[in-house]
Amino acid sequence: MSETFTPPTAFAVPGRIAVSNRAAATWQRAVLTEIRRETPRVSTFRFAVPGWQGHLPGQHLMLRLTAEDGYTAQRHYSLASPPDDSGHIELTLDHVEGGEVSGFLHTVARVGDAVEVRGPLSGFFAWPGDRPALLVGAGSGVVPLMSMLRHHRQRQLAVPLRLFVSARTREDLIYGDQYGDETTPVLTRESERRHLDTDHLAPCFTDGGPGWEAYVCGSNAFAEHASRLLVRLGQPVDRIRIERYG
Amino acid sequence: MTGGHPTRGFVGRPRTHNPGLPPGQYDARDDWPVLSAEVTPELAPDDWTFRVDGLVAEPRTWTWDEARALPGSSYEGDIHCVTTWSKFGVRFGGVSLDVFLDAARPDPAATHVVAYSHTGYTTNLPLADVTGGKAWVAFTYEDAPLPAEHGGPARLLVPHLYFWKSAKWLAGLRLLDHDEPGFWEQNGYHARGNPWEEQRYAGD
């Protein structure tokens, strides 16, 4: 019995792209070249990684810090930069209260410091730029979606892309000055004081929409909420990719 | 774990010797992050079924009531997620996979299983990792029904491997004579996922 196994259910979530196992297994040195403040709690960290093999928008990496005694701490982070940023990558990180890794990067790290990264990792949340992309994020969940938006702009892709990004206030909106007509910010504690709802997304499904591939990224609570809205609007569950920030 | 090159100024958390913590993991304490990649299904117990087929003498499907009527057992211990959190001293209640497999009677040629979910999620495991009291179909967490976002009404529980192997919304097990990569395994994750050997990604 050597056939390929396909589960007998209607909701099969397809894989996306093959991942380079060599890249995933190798730690590379990454030198911090720039720190940019995005919001009061969020900064972007730009690293030079000369051997970086490239990535697809939406992929993540693992970042490792090592102390003098050999103790290590490692975390997964989404890539914020688009693939065409030769030899450089950018991460945009929340300063997590008590965060061992993000806390170090926000308060101790400075330009010239070296960390280690391995990746890119996981092809599931990747967007190669092939299908219409409906992107829905909240807070720092916008980071992998911004990589997709940047890719879309750099390559001047004709395929439709729409971004809905939820934040508490204008001040908390990451990349707030970089959005164009493709983006709808939803501010939950300012202006209309509303959460993302069906009427925000409904225009994307006029006449059924262009056949979206939906990418949802944020806290688990936001991901549950946003994915239910999409299902209610007719988005097929097997065309919804979710990345929840644990 | 063996570290890499020290990063200037990085001290890290106080070193607490914790023999239960696999390399590269941290203690998530009261958190239990949800990291499923798909939409959480609305799956009522009455709509839930669990099937064992493939290389078995007697393919079987159990309904919720049938599965819940089987002799129960529980797991009390730790769980470890590949995203680097571990959670200590959790309690799951359910039925040992041995009970289901004994009923279906695996063919001697069976070496691996693919566990699959009602969402279509899949994950592959060596048969030896889900027999001998090492794996459960879990219905409860801390004596309460398993929440939907954590895989309720029933999930696979294989606590000695990284937790992506413990498929949520478990629909069945297919026994095979070869290893067949599942959802994350096709997306670059390790075929076995032993946290003590830090088998996170293919090639580890």
Contacts between the chains, C-beta under 8 A, distances in Angstrom:
chain1	res1	chain2	res2	distance
A	1	B	54	6.8
A	1	B	55	6.2
A	1	B	176	6.4
A	1	B	177	6.1
A	2	B	177	7.3
A	2	B	178	6.2
A	4	B	180	6.9
A	5	B	114	5.0
A	5	B	116	7.9
A	5	B	122	7.2
A	5	B	174	5.8
A	5	B	176	6.9
A	5	B	180	5.1
A	7	B	114	7.8
A	7	B	116	3.8
A	7	B	117	7.4
A	7	B	120	5.2
A	7	B	121	7.9
A	7	B	122	5.7
A	7	B	171	7.1
A	7	B	172	7.7
A	8	B	116	7.9
A	8	B	172	7.9
A	9	B	116	7.1
A	9	B	117	7.5
A	9	B	118	5.9
A	9	B	119	6.9
A	9	B	120	4.8
A	9	B	171	6.3
A	10	B	120	7.4
A	11	B	38	7.0
A	11	B	41	7.1
A	11	B	118	7.2
A	11	B	119	4.6
A	11	B	120	4.3
A	12	B	120	3.3
A	13	B	37	6.4
A	13	B	38	4.8
A	13	B	119	6.6
A	13	B	120	5.4
A	13	B	121	6.4
A	13	B	183	6.6
A	15	B	183	6.7
A	15	B	186	4.4
A	15	B	187	5.4
A	16	B	187	7.1
A	19	B	187	6.0
A	19	B	188	3.3
A	19	B	202	7.7
A	20	B	188	7.9
A	21	B	188	6.6
A	21	B	201	6.9
A	21	B	202	4.2
A	21	B	203	4.3
A	22	B	203	6.6
A	24	B	188	5.2
A	24	B	201	4.1
A	24	B	202	6.6
A	24	B	203	6.2
A	25	B	201	6.0
A	25	B	202	7.5
A	25	B	203	3.4
A	25	B	204	6.0
A	27	B	4	5.5
A	29	B	5	6.8
A	62	B	200	8.0
A	64	B	3	7.8
A	64	B	4	6.1
A	65	B	7	4.8
A	65	B	10	4.5
A	65	B	12	7.1
A	66	B	3	3.7
A	66	B	4	5.0
A	66	B	5	6.2
A	66	B	6	5.0
A	66	B	7	5.9
A	66	B	10	6.8
A	67	B	3	7.4
A	67	B	6	6.3
A	67	B	7	7.8
A	67	B	10	5.2
A	67	B	11	5.7
A	67	B	12	4.8
A	68	B	6	5.1
A	69	B	15	7.9
A	70	B	2	7.0
A	70	B	3	4.3
A	71	B	3	6.7
A	71	B	12	4.9
A	71	B	15	6.3
A	72	B	1	5.8
A	72	B	3	4.4
A	72	B	4	7.2
A	72	B	12	7.8
A	72	B	24	6.8
A	73	B	10	7.9
A	73	B	12	5.5
A	73	B	13	7.4
A	73	B	26	7.1
A	74	B	24	5.7
A	74	B	84	6.0
A	75	B	83	8.0
A	75	B	84	6.3
A	76	B	83	5.5
A	76	B	84	7.4
A	100	B	12	6.3
A	100	B	13	5.4
A	100	B	26	7.2
A	104	B	7	7.8
A	104	B	9	7.4
A	104	B	10	5.6
A	108	B	9	4.5
A	108	B	10	7.1
A	109	B	7	7.8
A	109	B	9	7.2
A	113	B	7	6.2
A	113	B	8	5.2
A	113	B	9	7.2
A	114	B	5	6.6
A	114	B	7	6.4
A	114	B	8	7.7
A	115	B	7	5.3
A	116	B	4	4.7
A	116	B	5	6.7
A	116	B	7	7.9
A	118	B	201	7.9
A	121	B	188	6.1
A	121	B	201	6.7
A	122	B	184	7.6
A	122	B	187	5.1
A	122	B	188	5.7
A	122	B	189	7.6
A	123	B	187	4.8
A	123	B	188	6.5
A	124	B	37	5.6
A	124	B	183	7.7
A	124	B	184	7.7
A	124	B	187	4.9
A	125	B	37	7.4
A	220	B	33	7.2
A	220	B	34	4.1
A	220	B	149	6.6
A	224	B	40	6.1
A	224	B	149	6.7
A	227	B	39	4.5
A	227	B	40	7.4
A	228	B	39	7.6
A	230	B	39	8.0
A	231	B	39	6.1
A	237	B	38	6.8
A	237	B	39	4.7
A	237	B	41	7.9
A	237	B	119	7.5
A	238	B	120	7.0
A	240	B	38	7.1
A	240	B	39	5.4
A	241	B	37	6.5
A	242	B	36	6.8
A	242	B	37	5.5
A	242	B	38	6.4
A	242	B	39	6.9
A	243	B	37	7.2
A	244	B	33	7.3
A	244	B	34	5.5
A	244	B	35	5.3
A	244	B	36	6.9
A	246	B	31	7.4
A	246	B	33	2.6
A	246	B	34	6.9
A	246	B	35	5.4
A	246	B	81	7.6
A	246	B	83	6.0
A	246	B	85	6.7
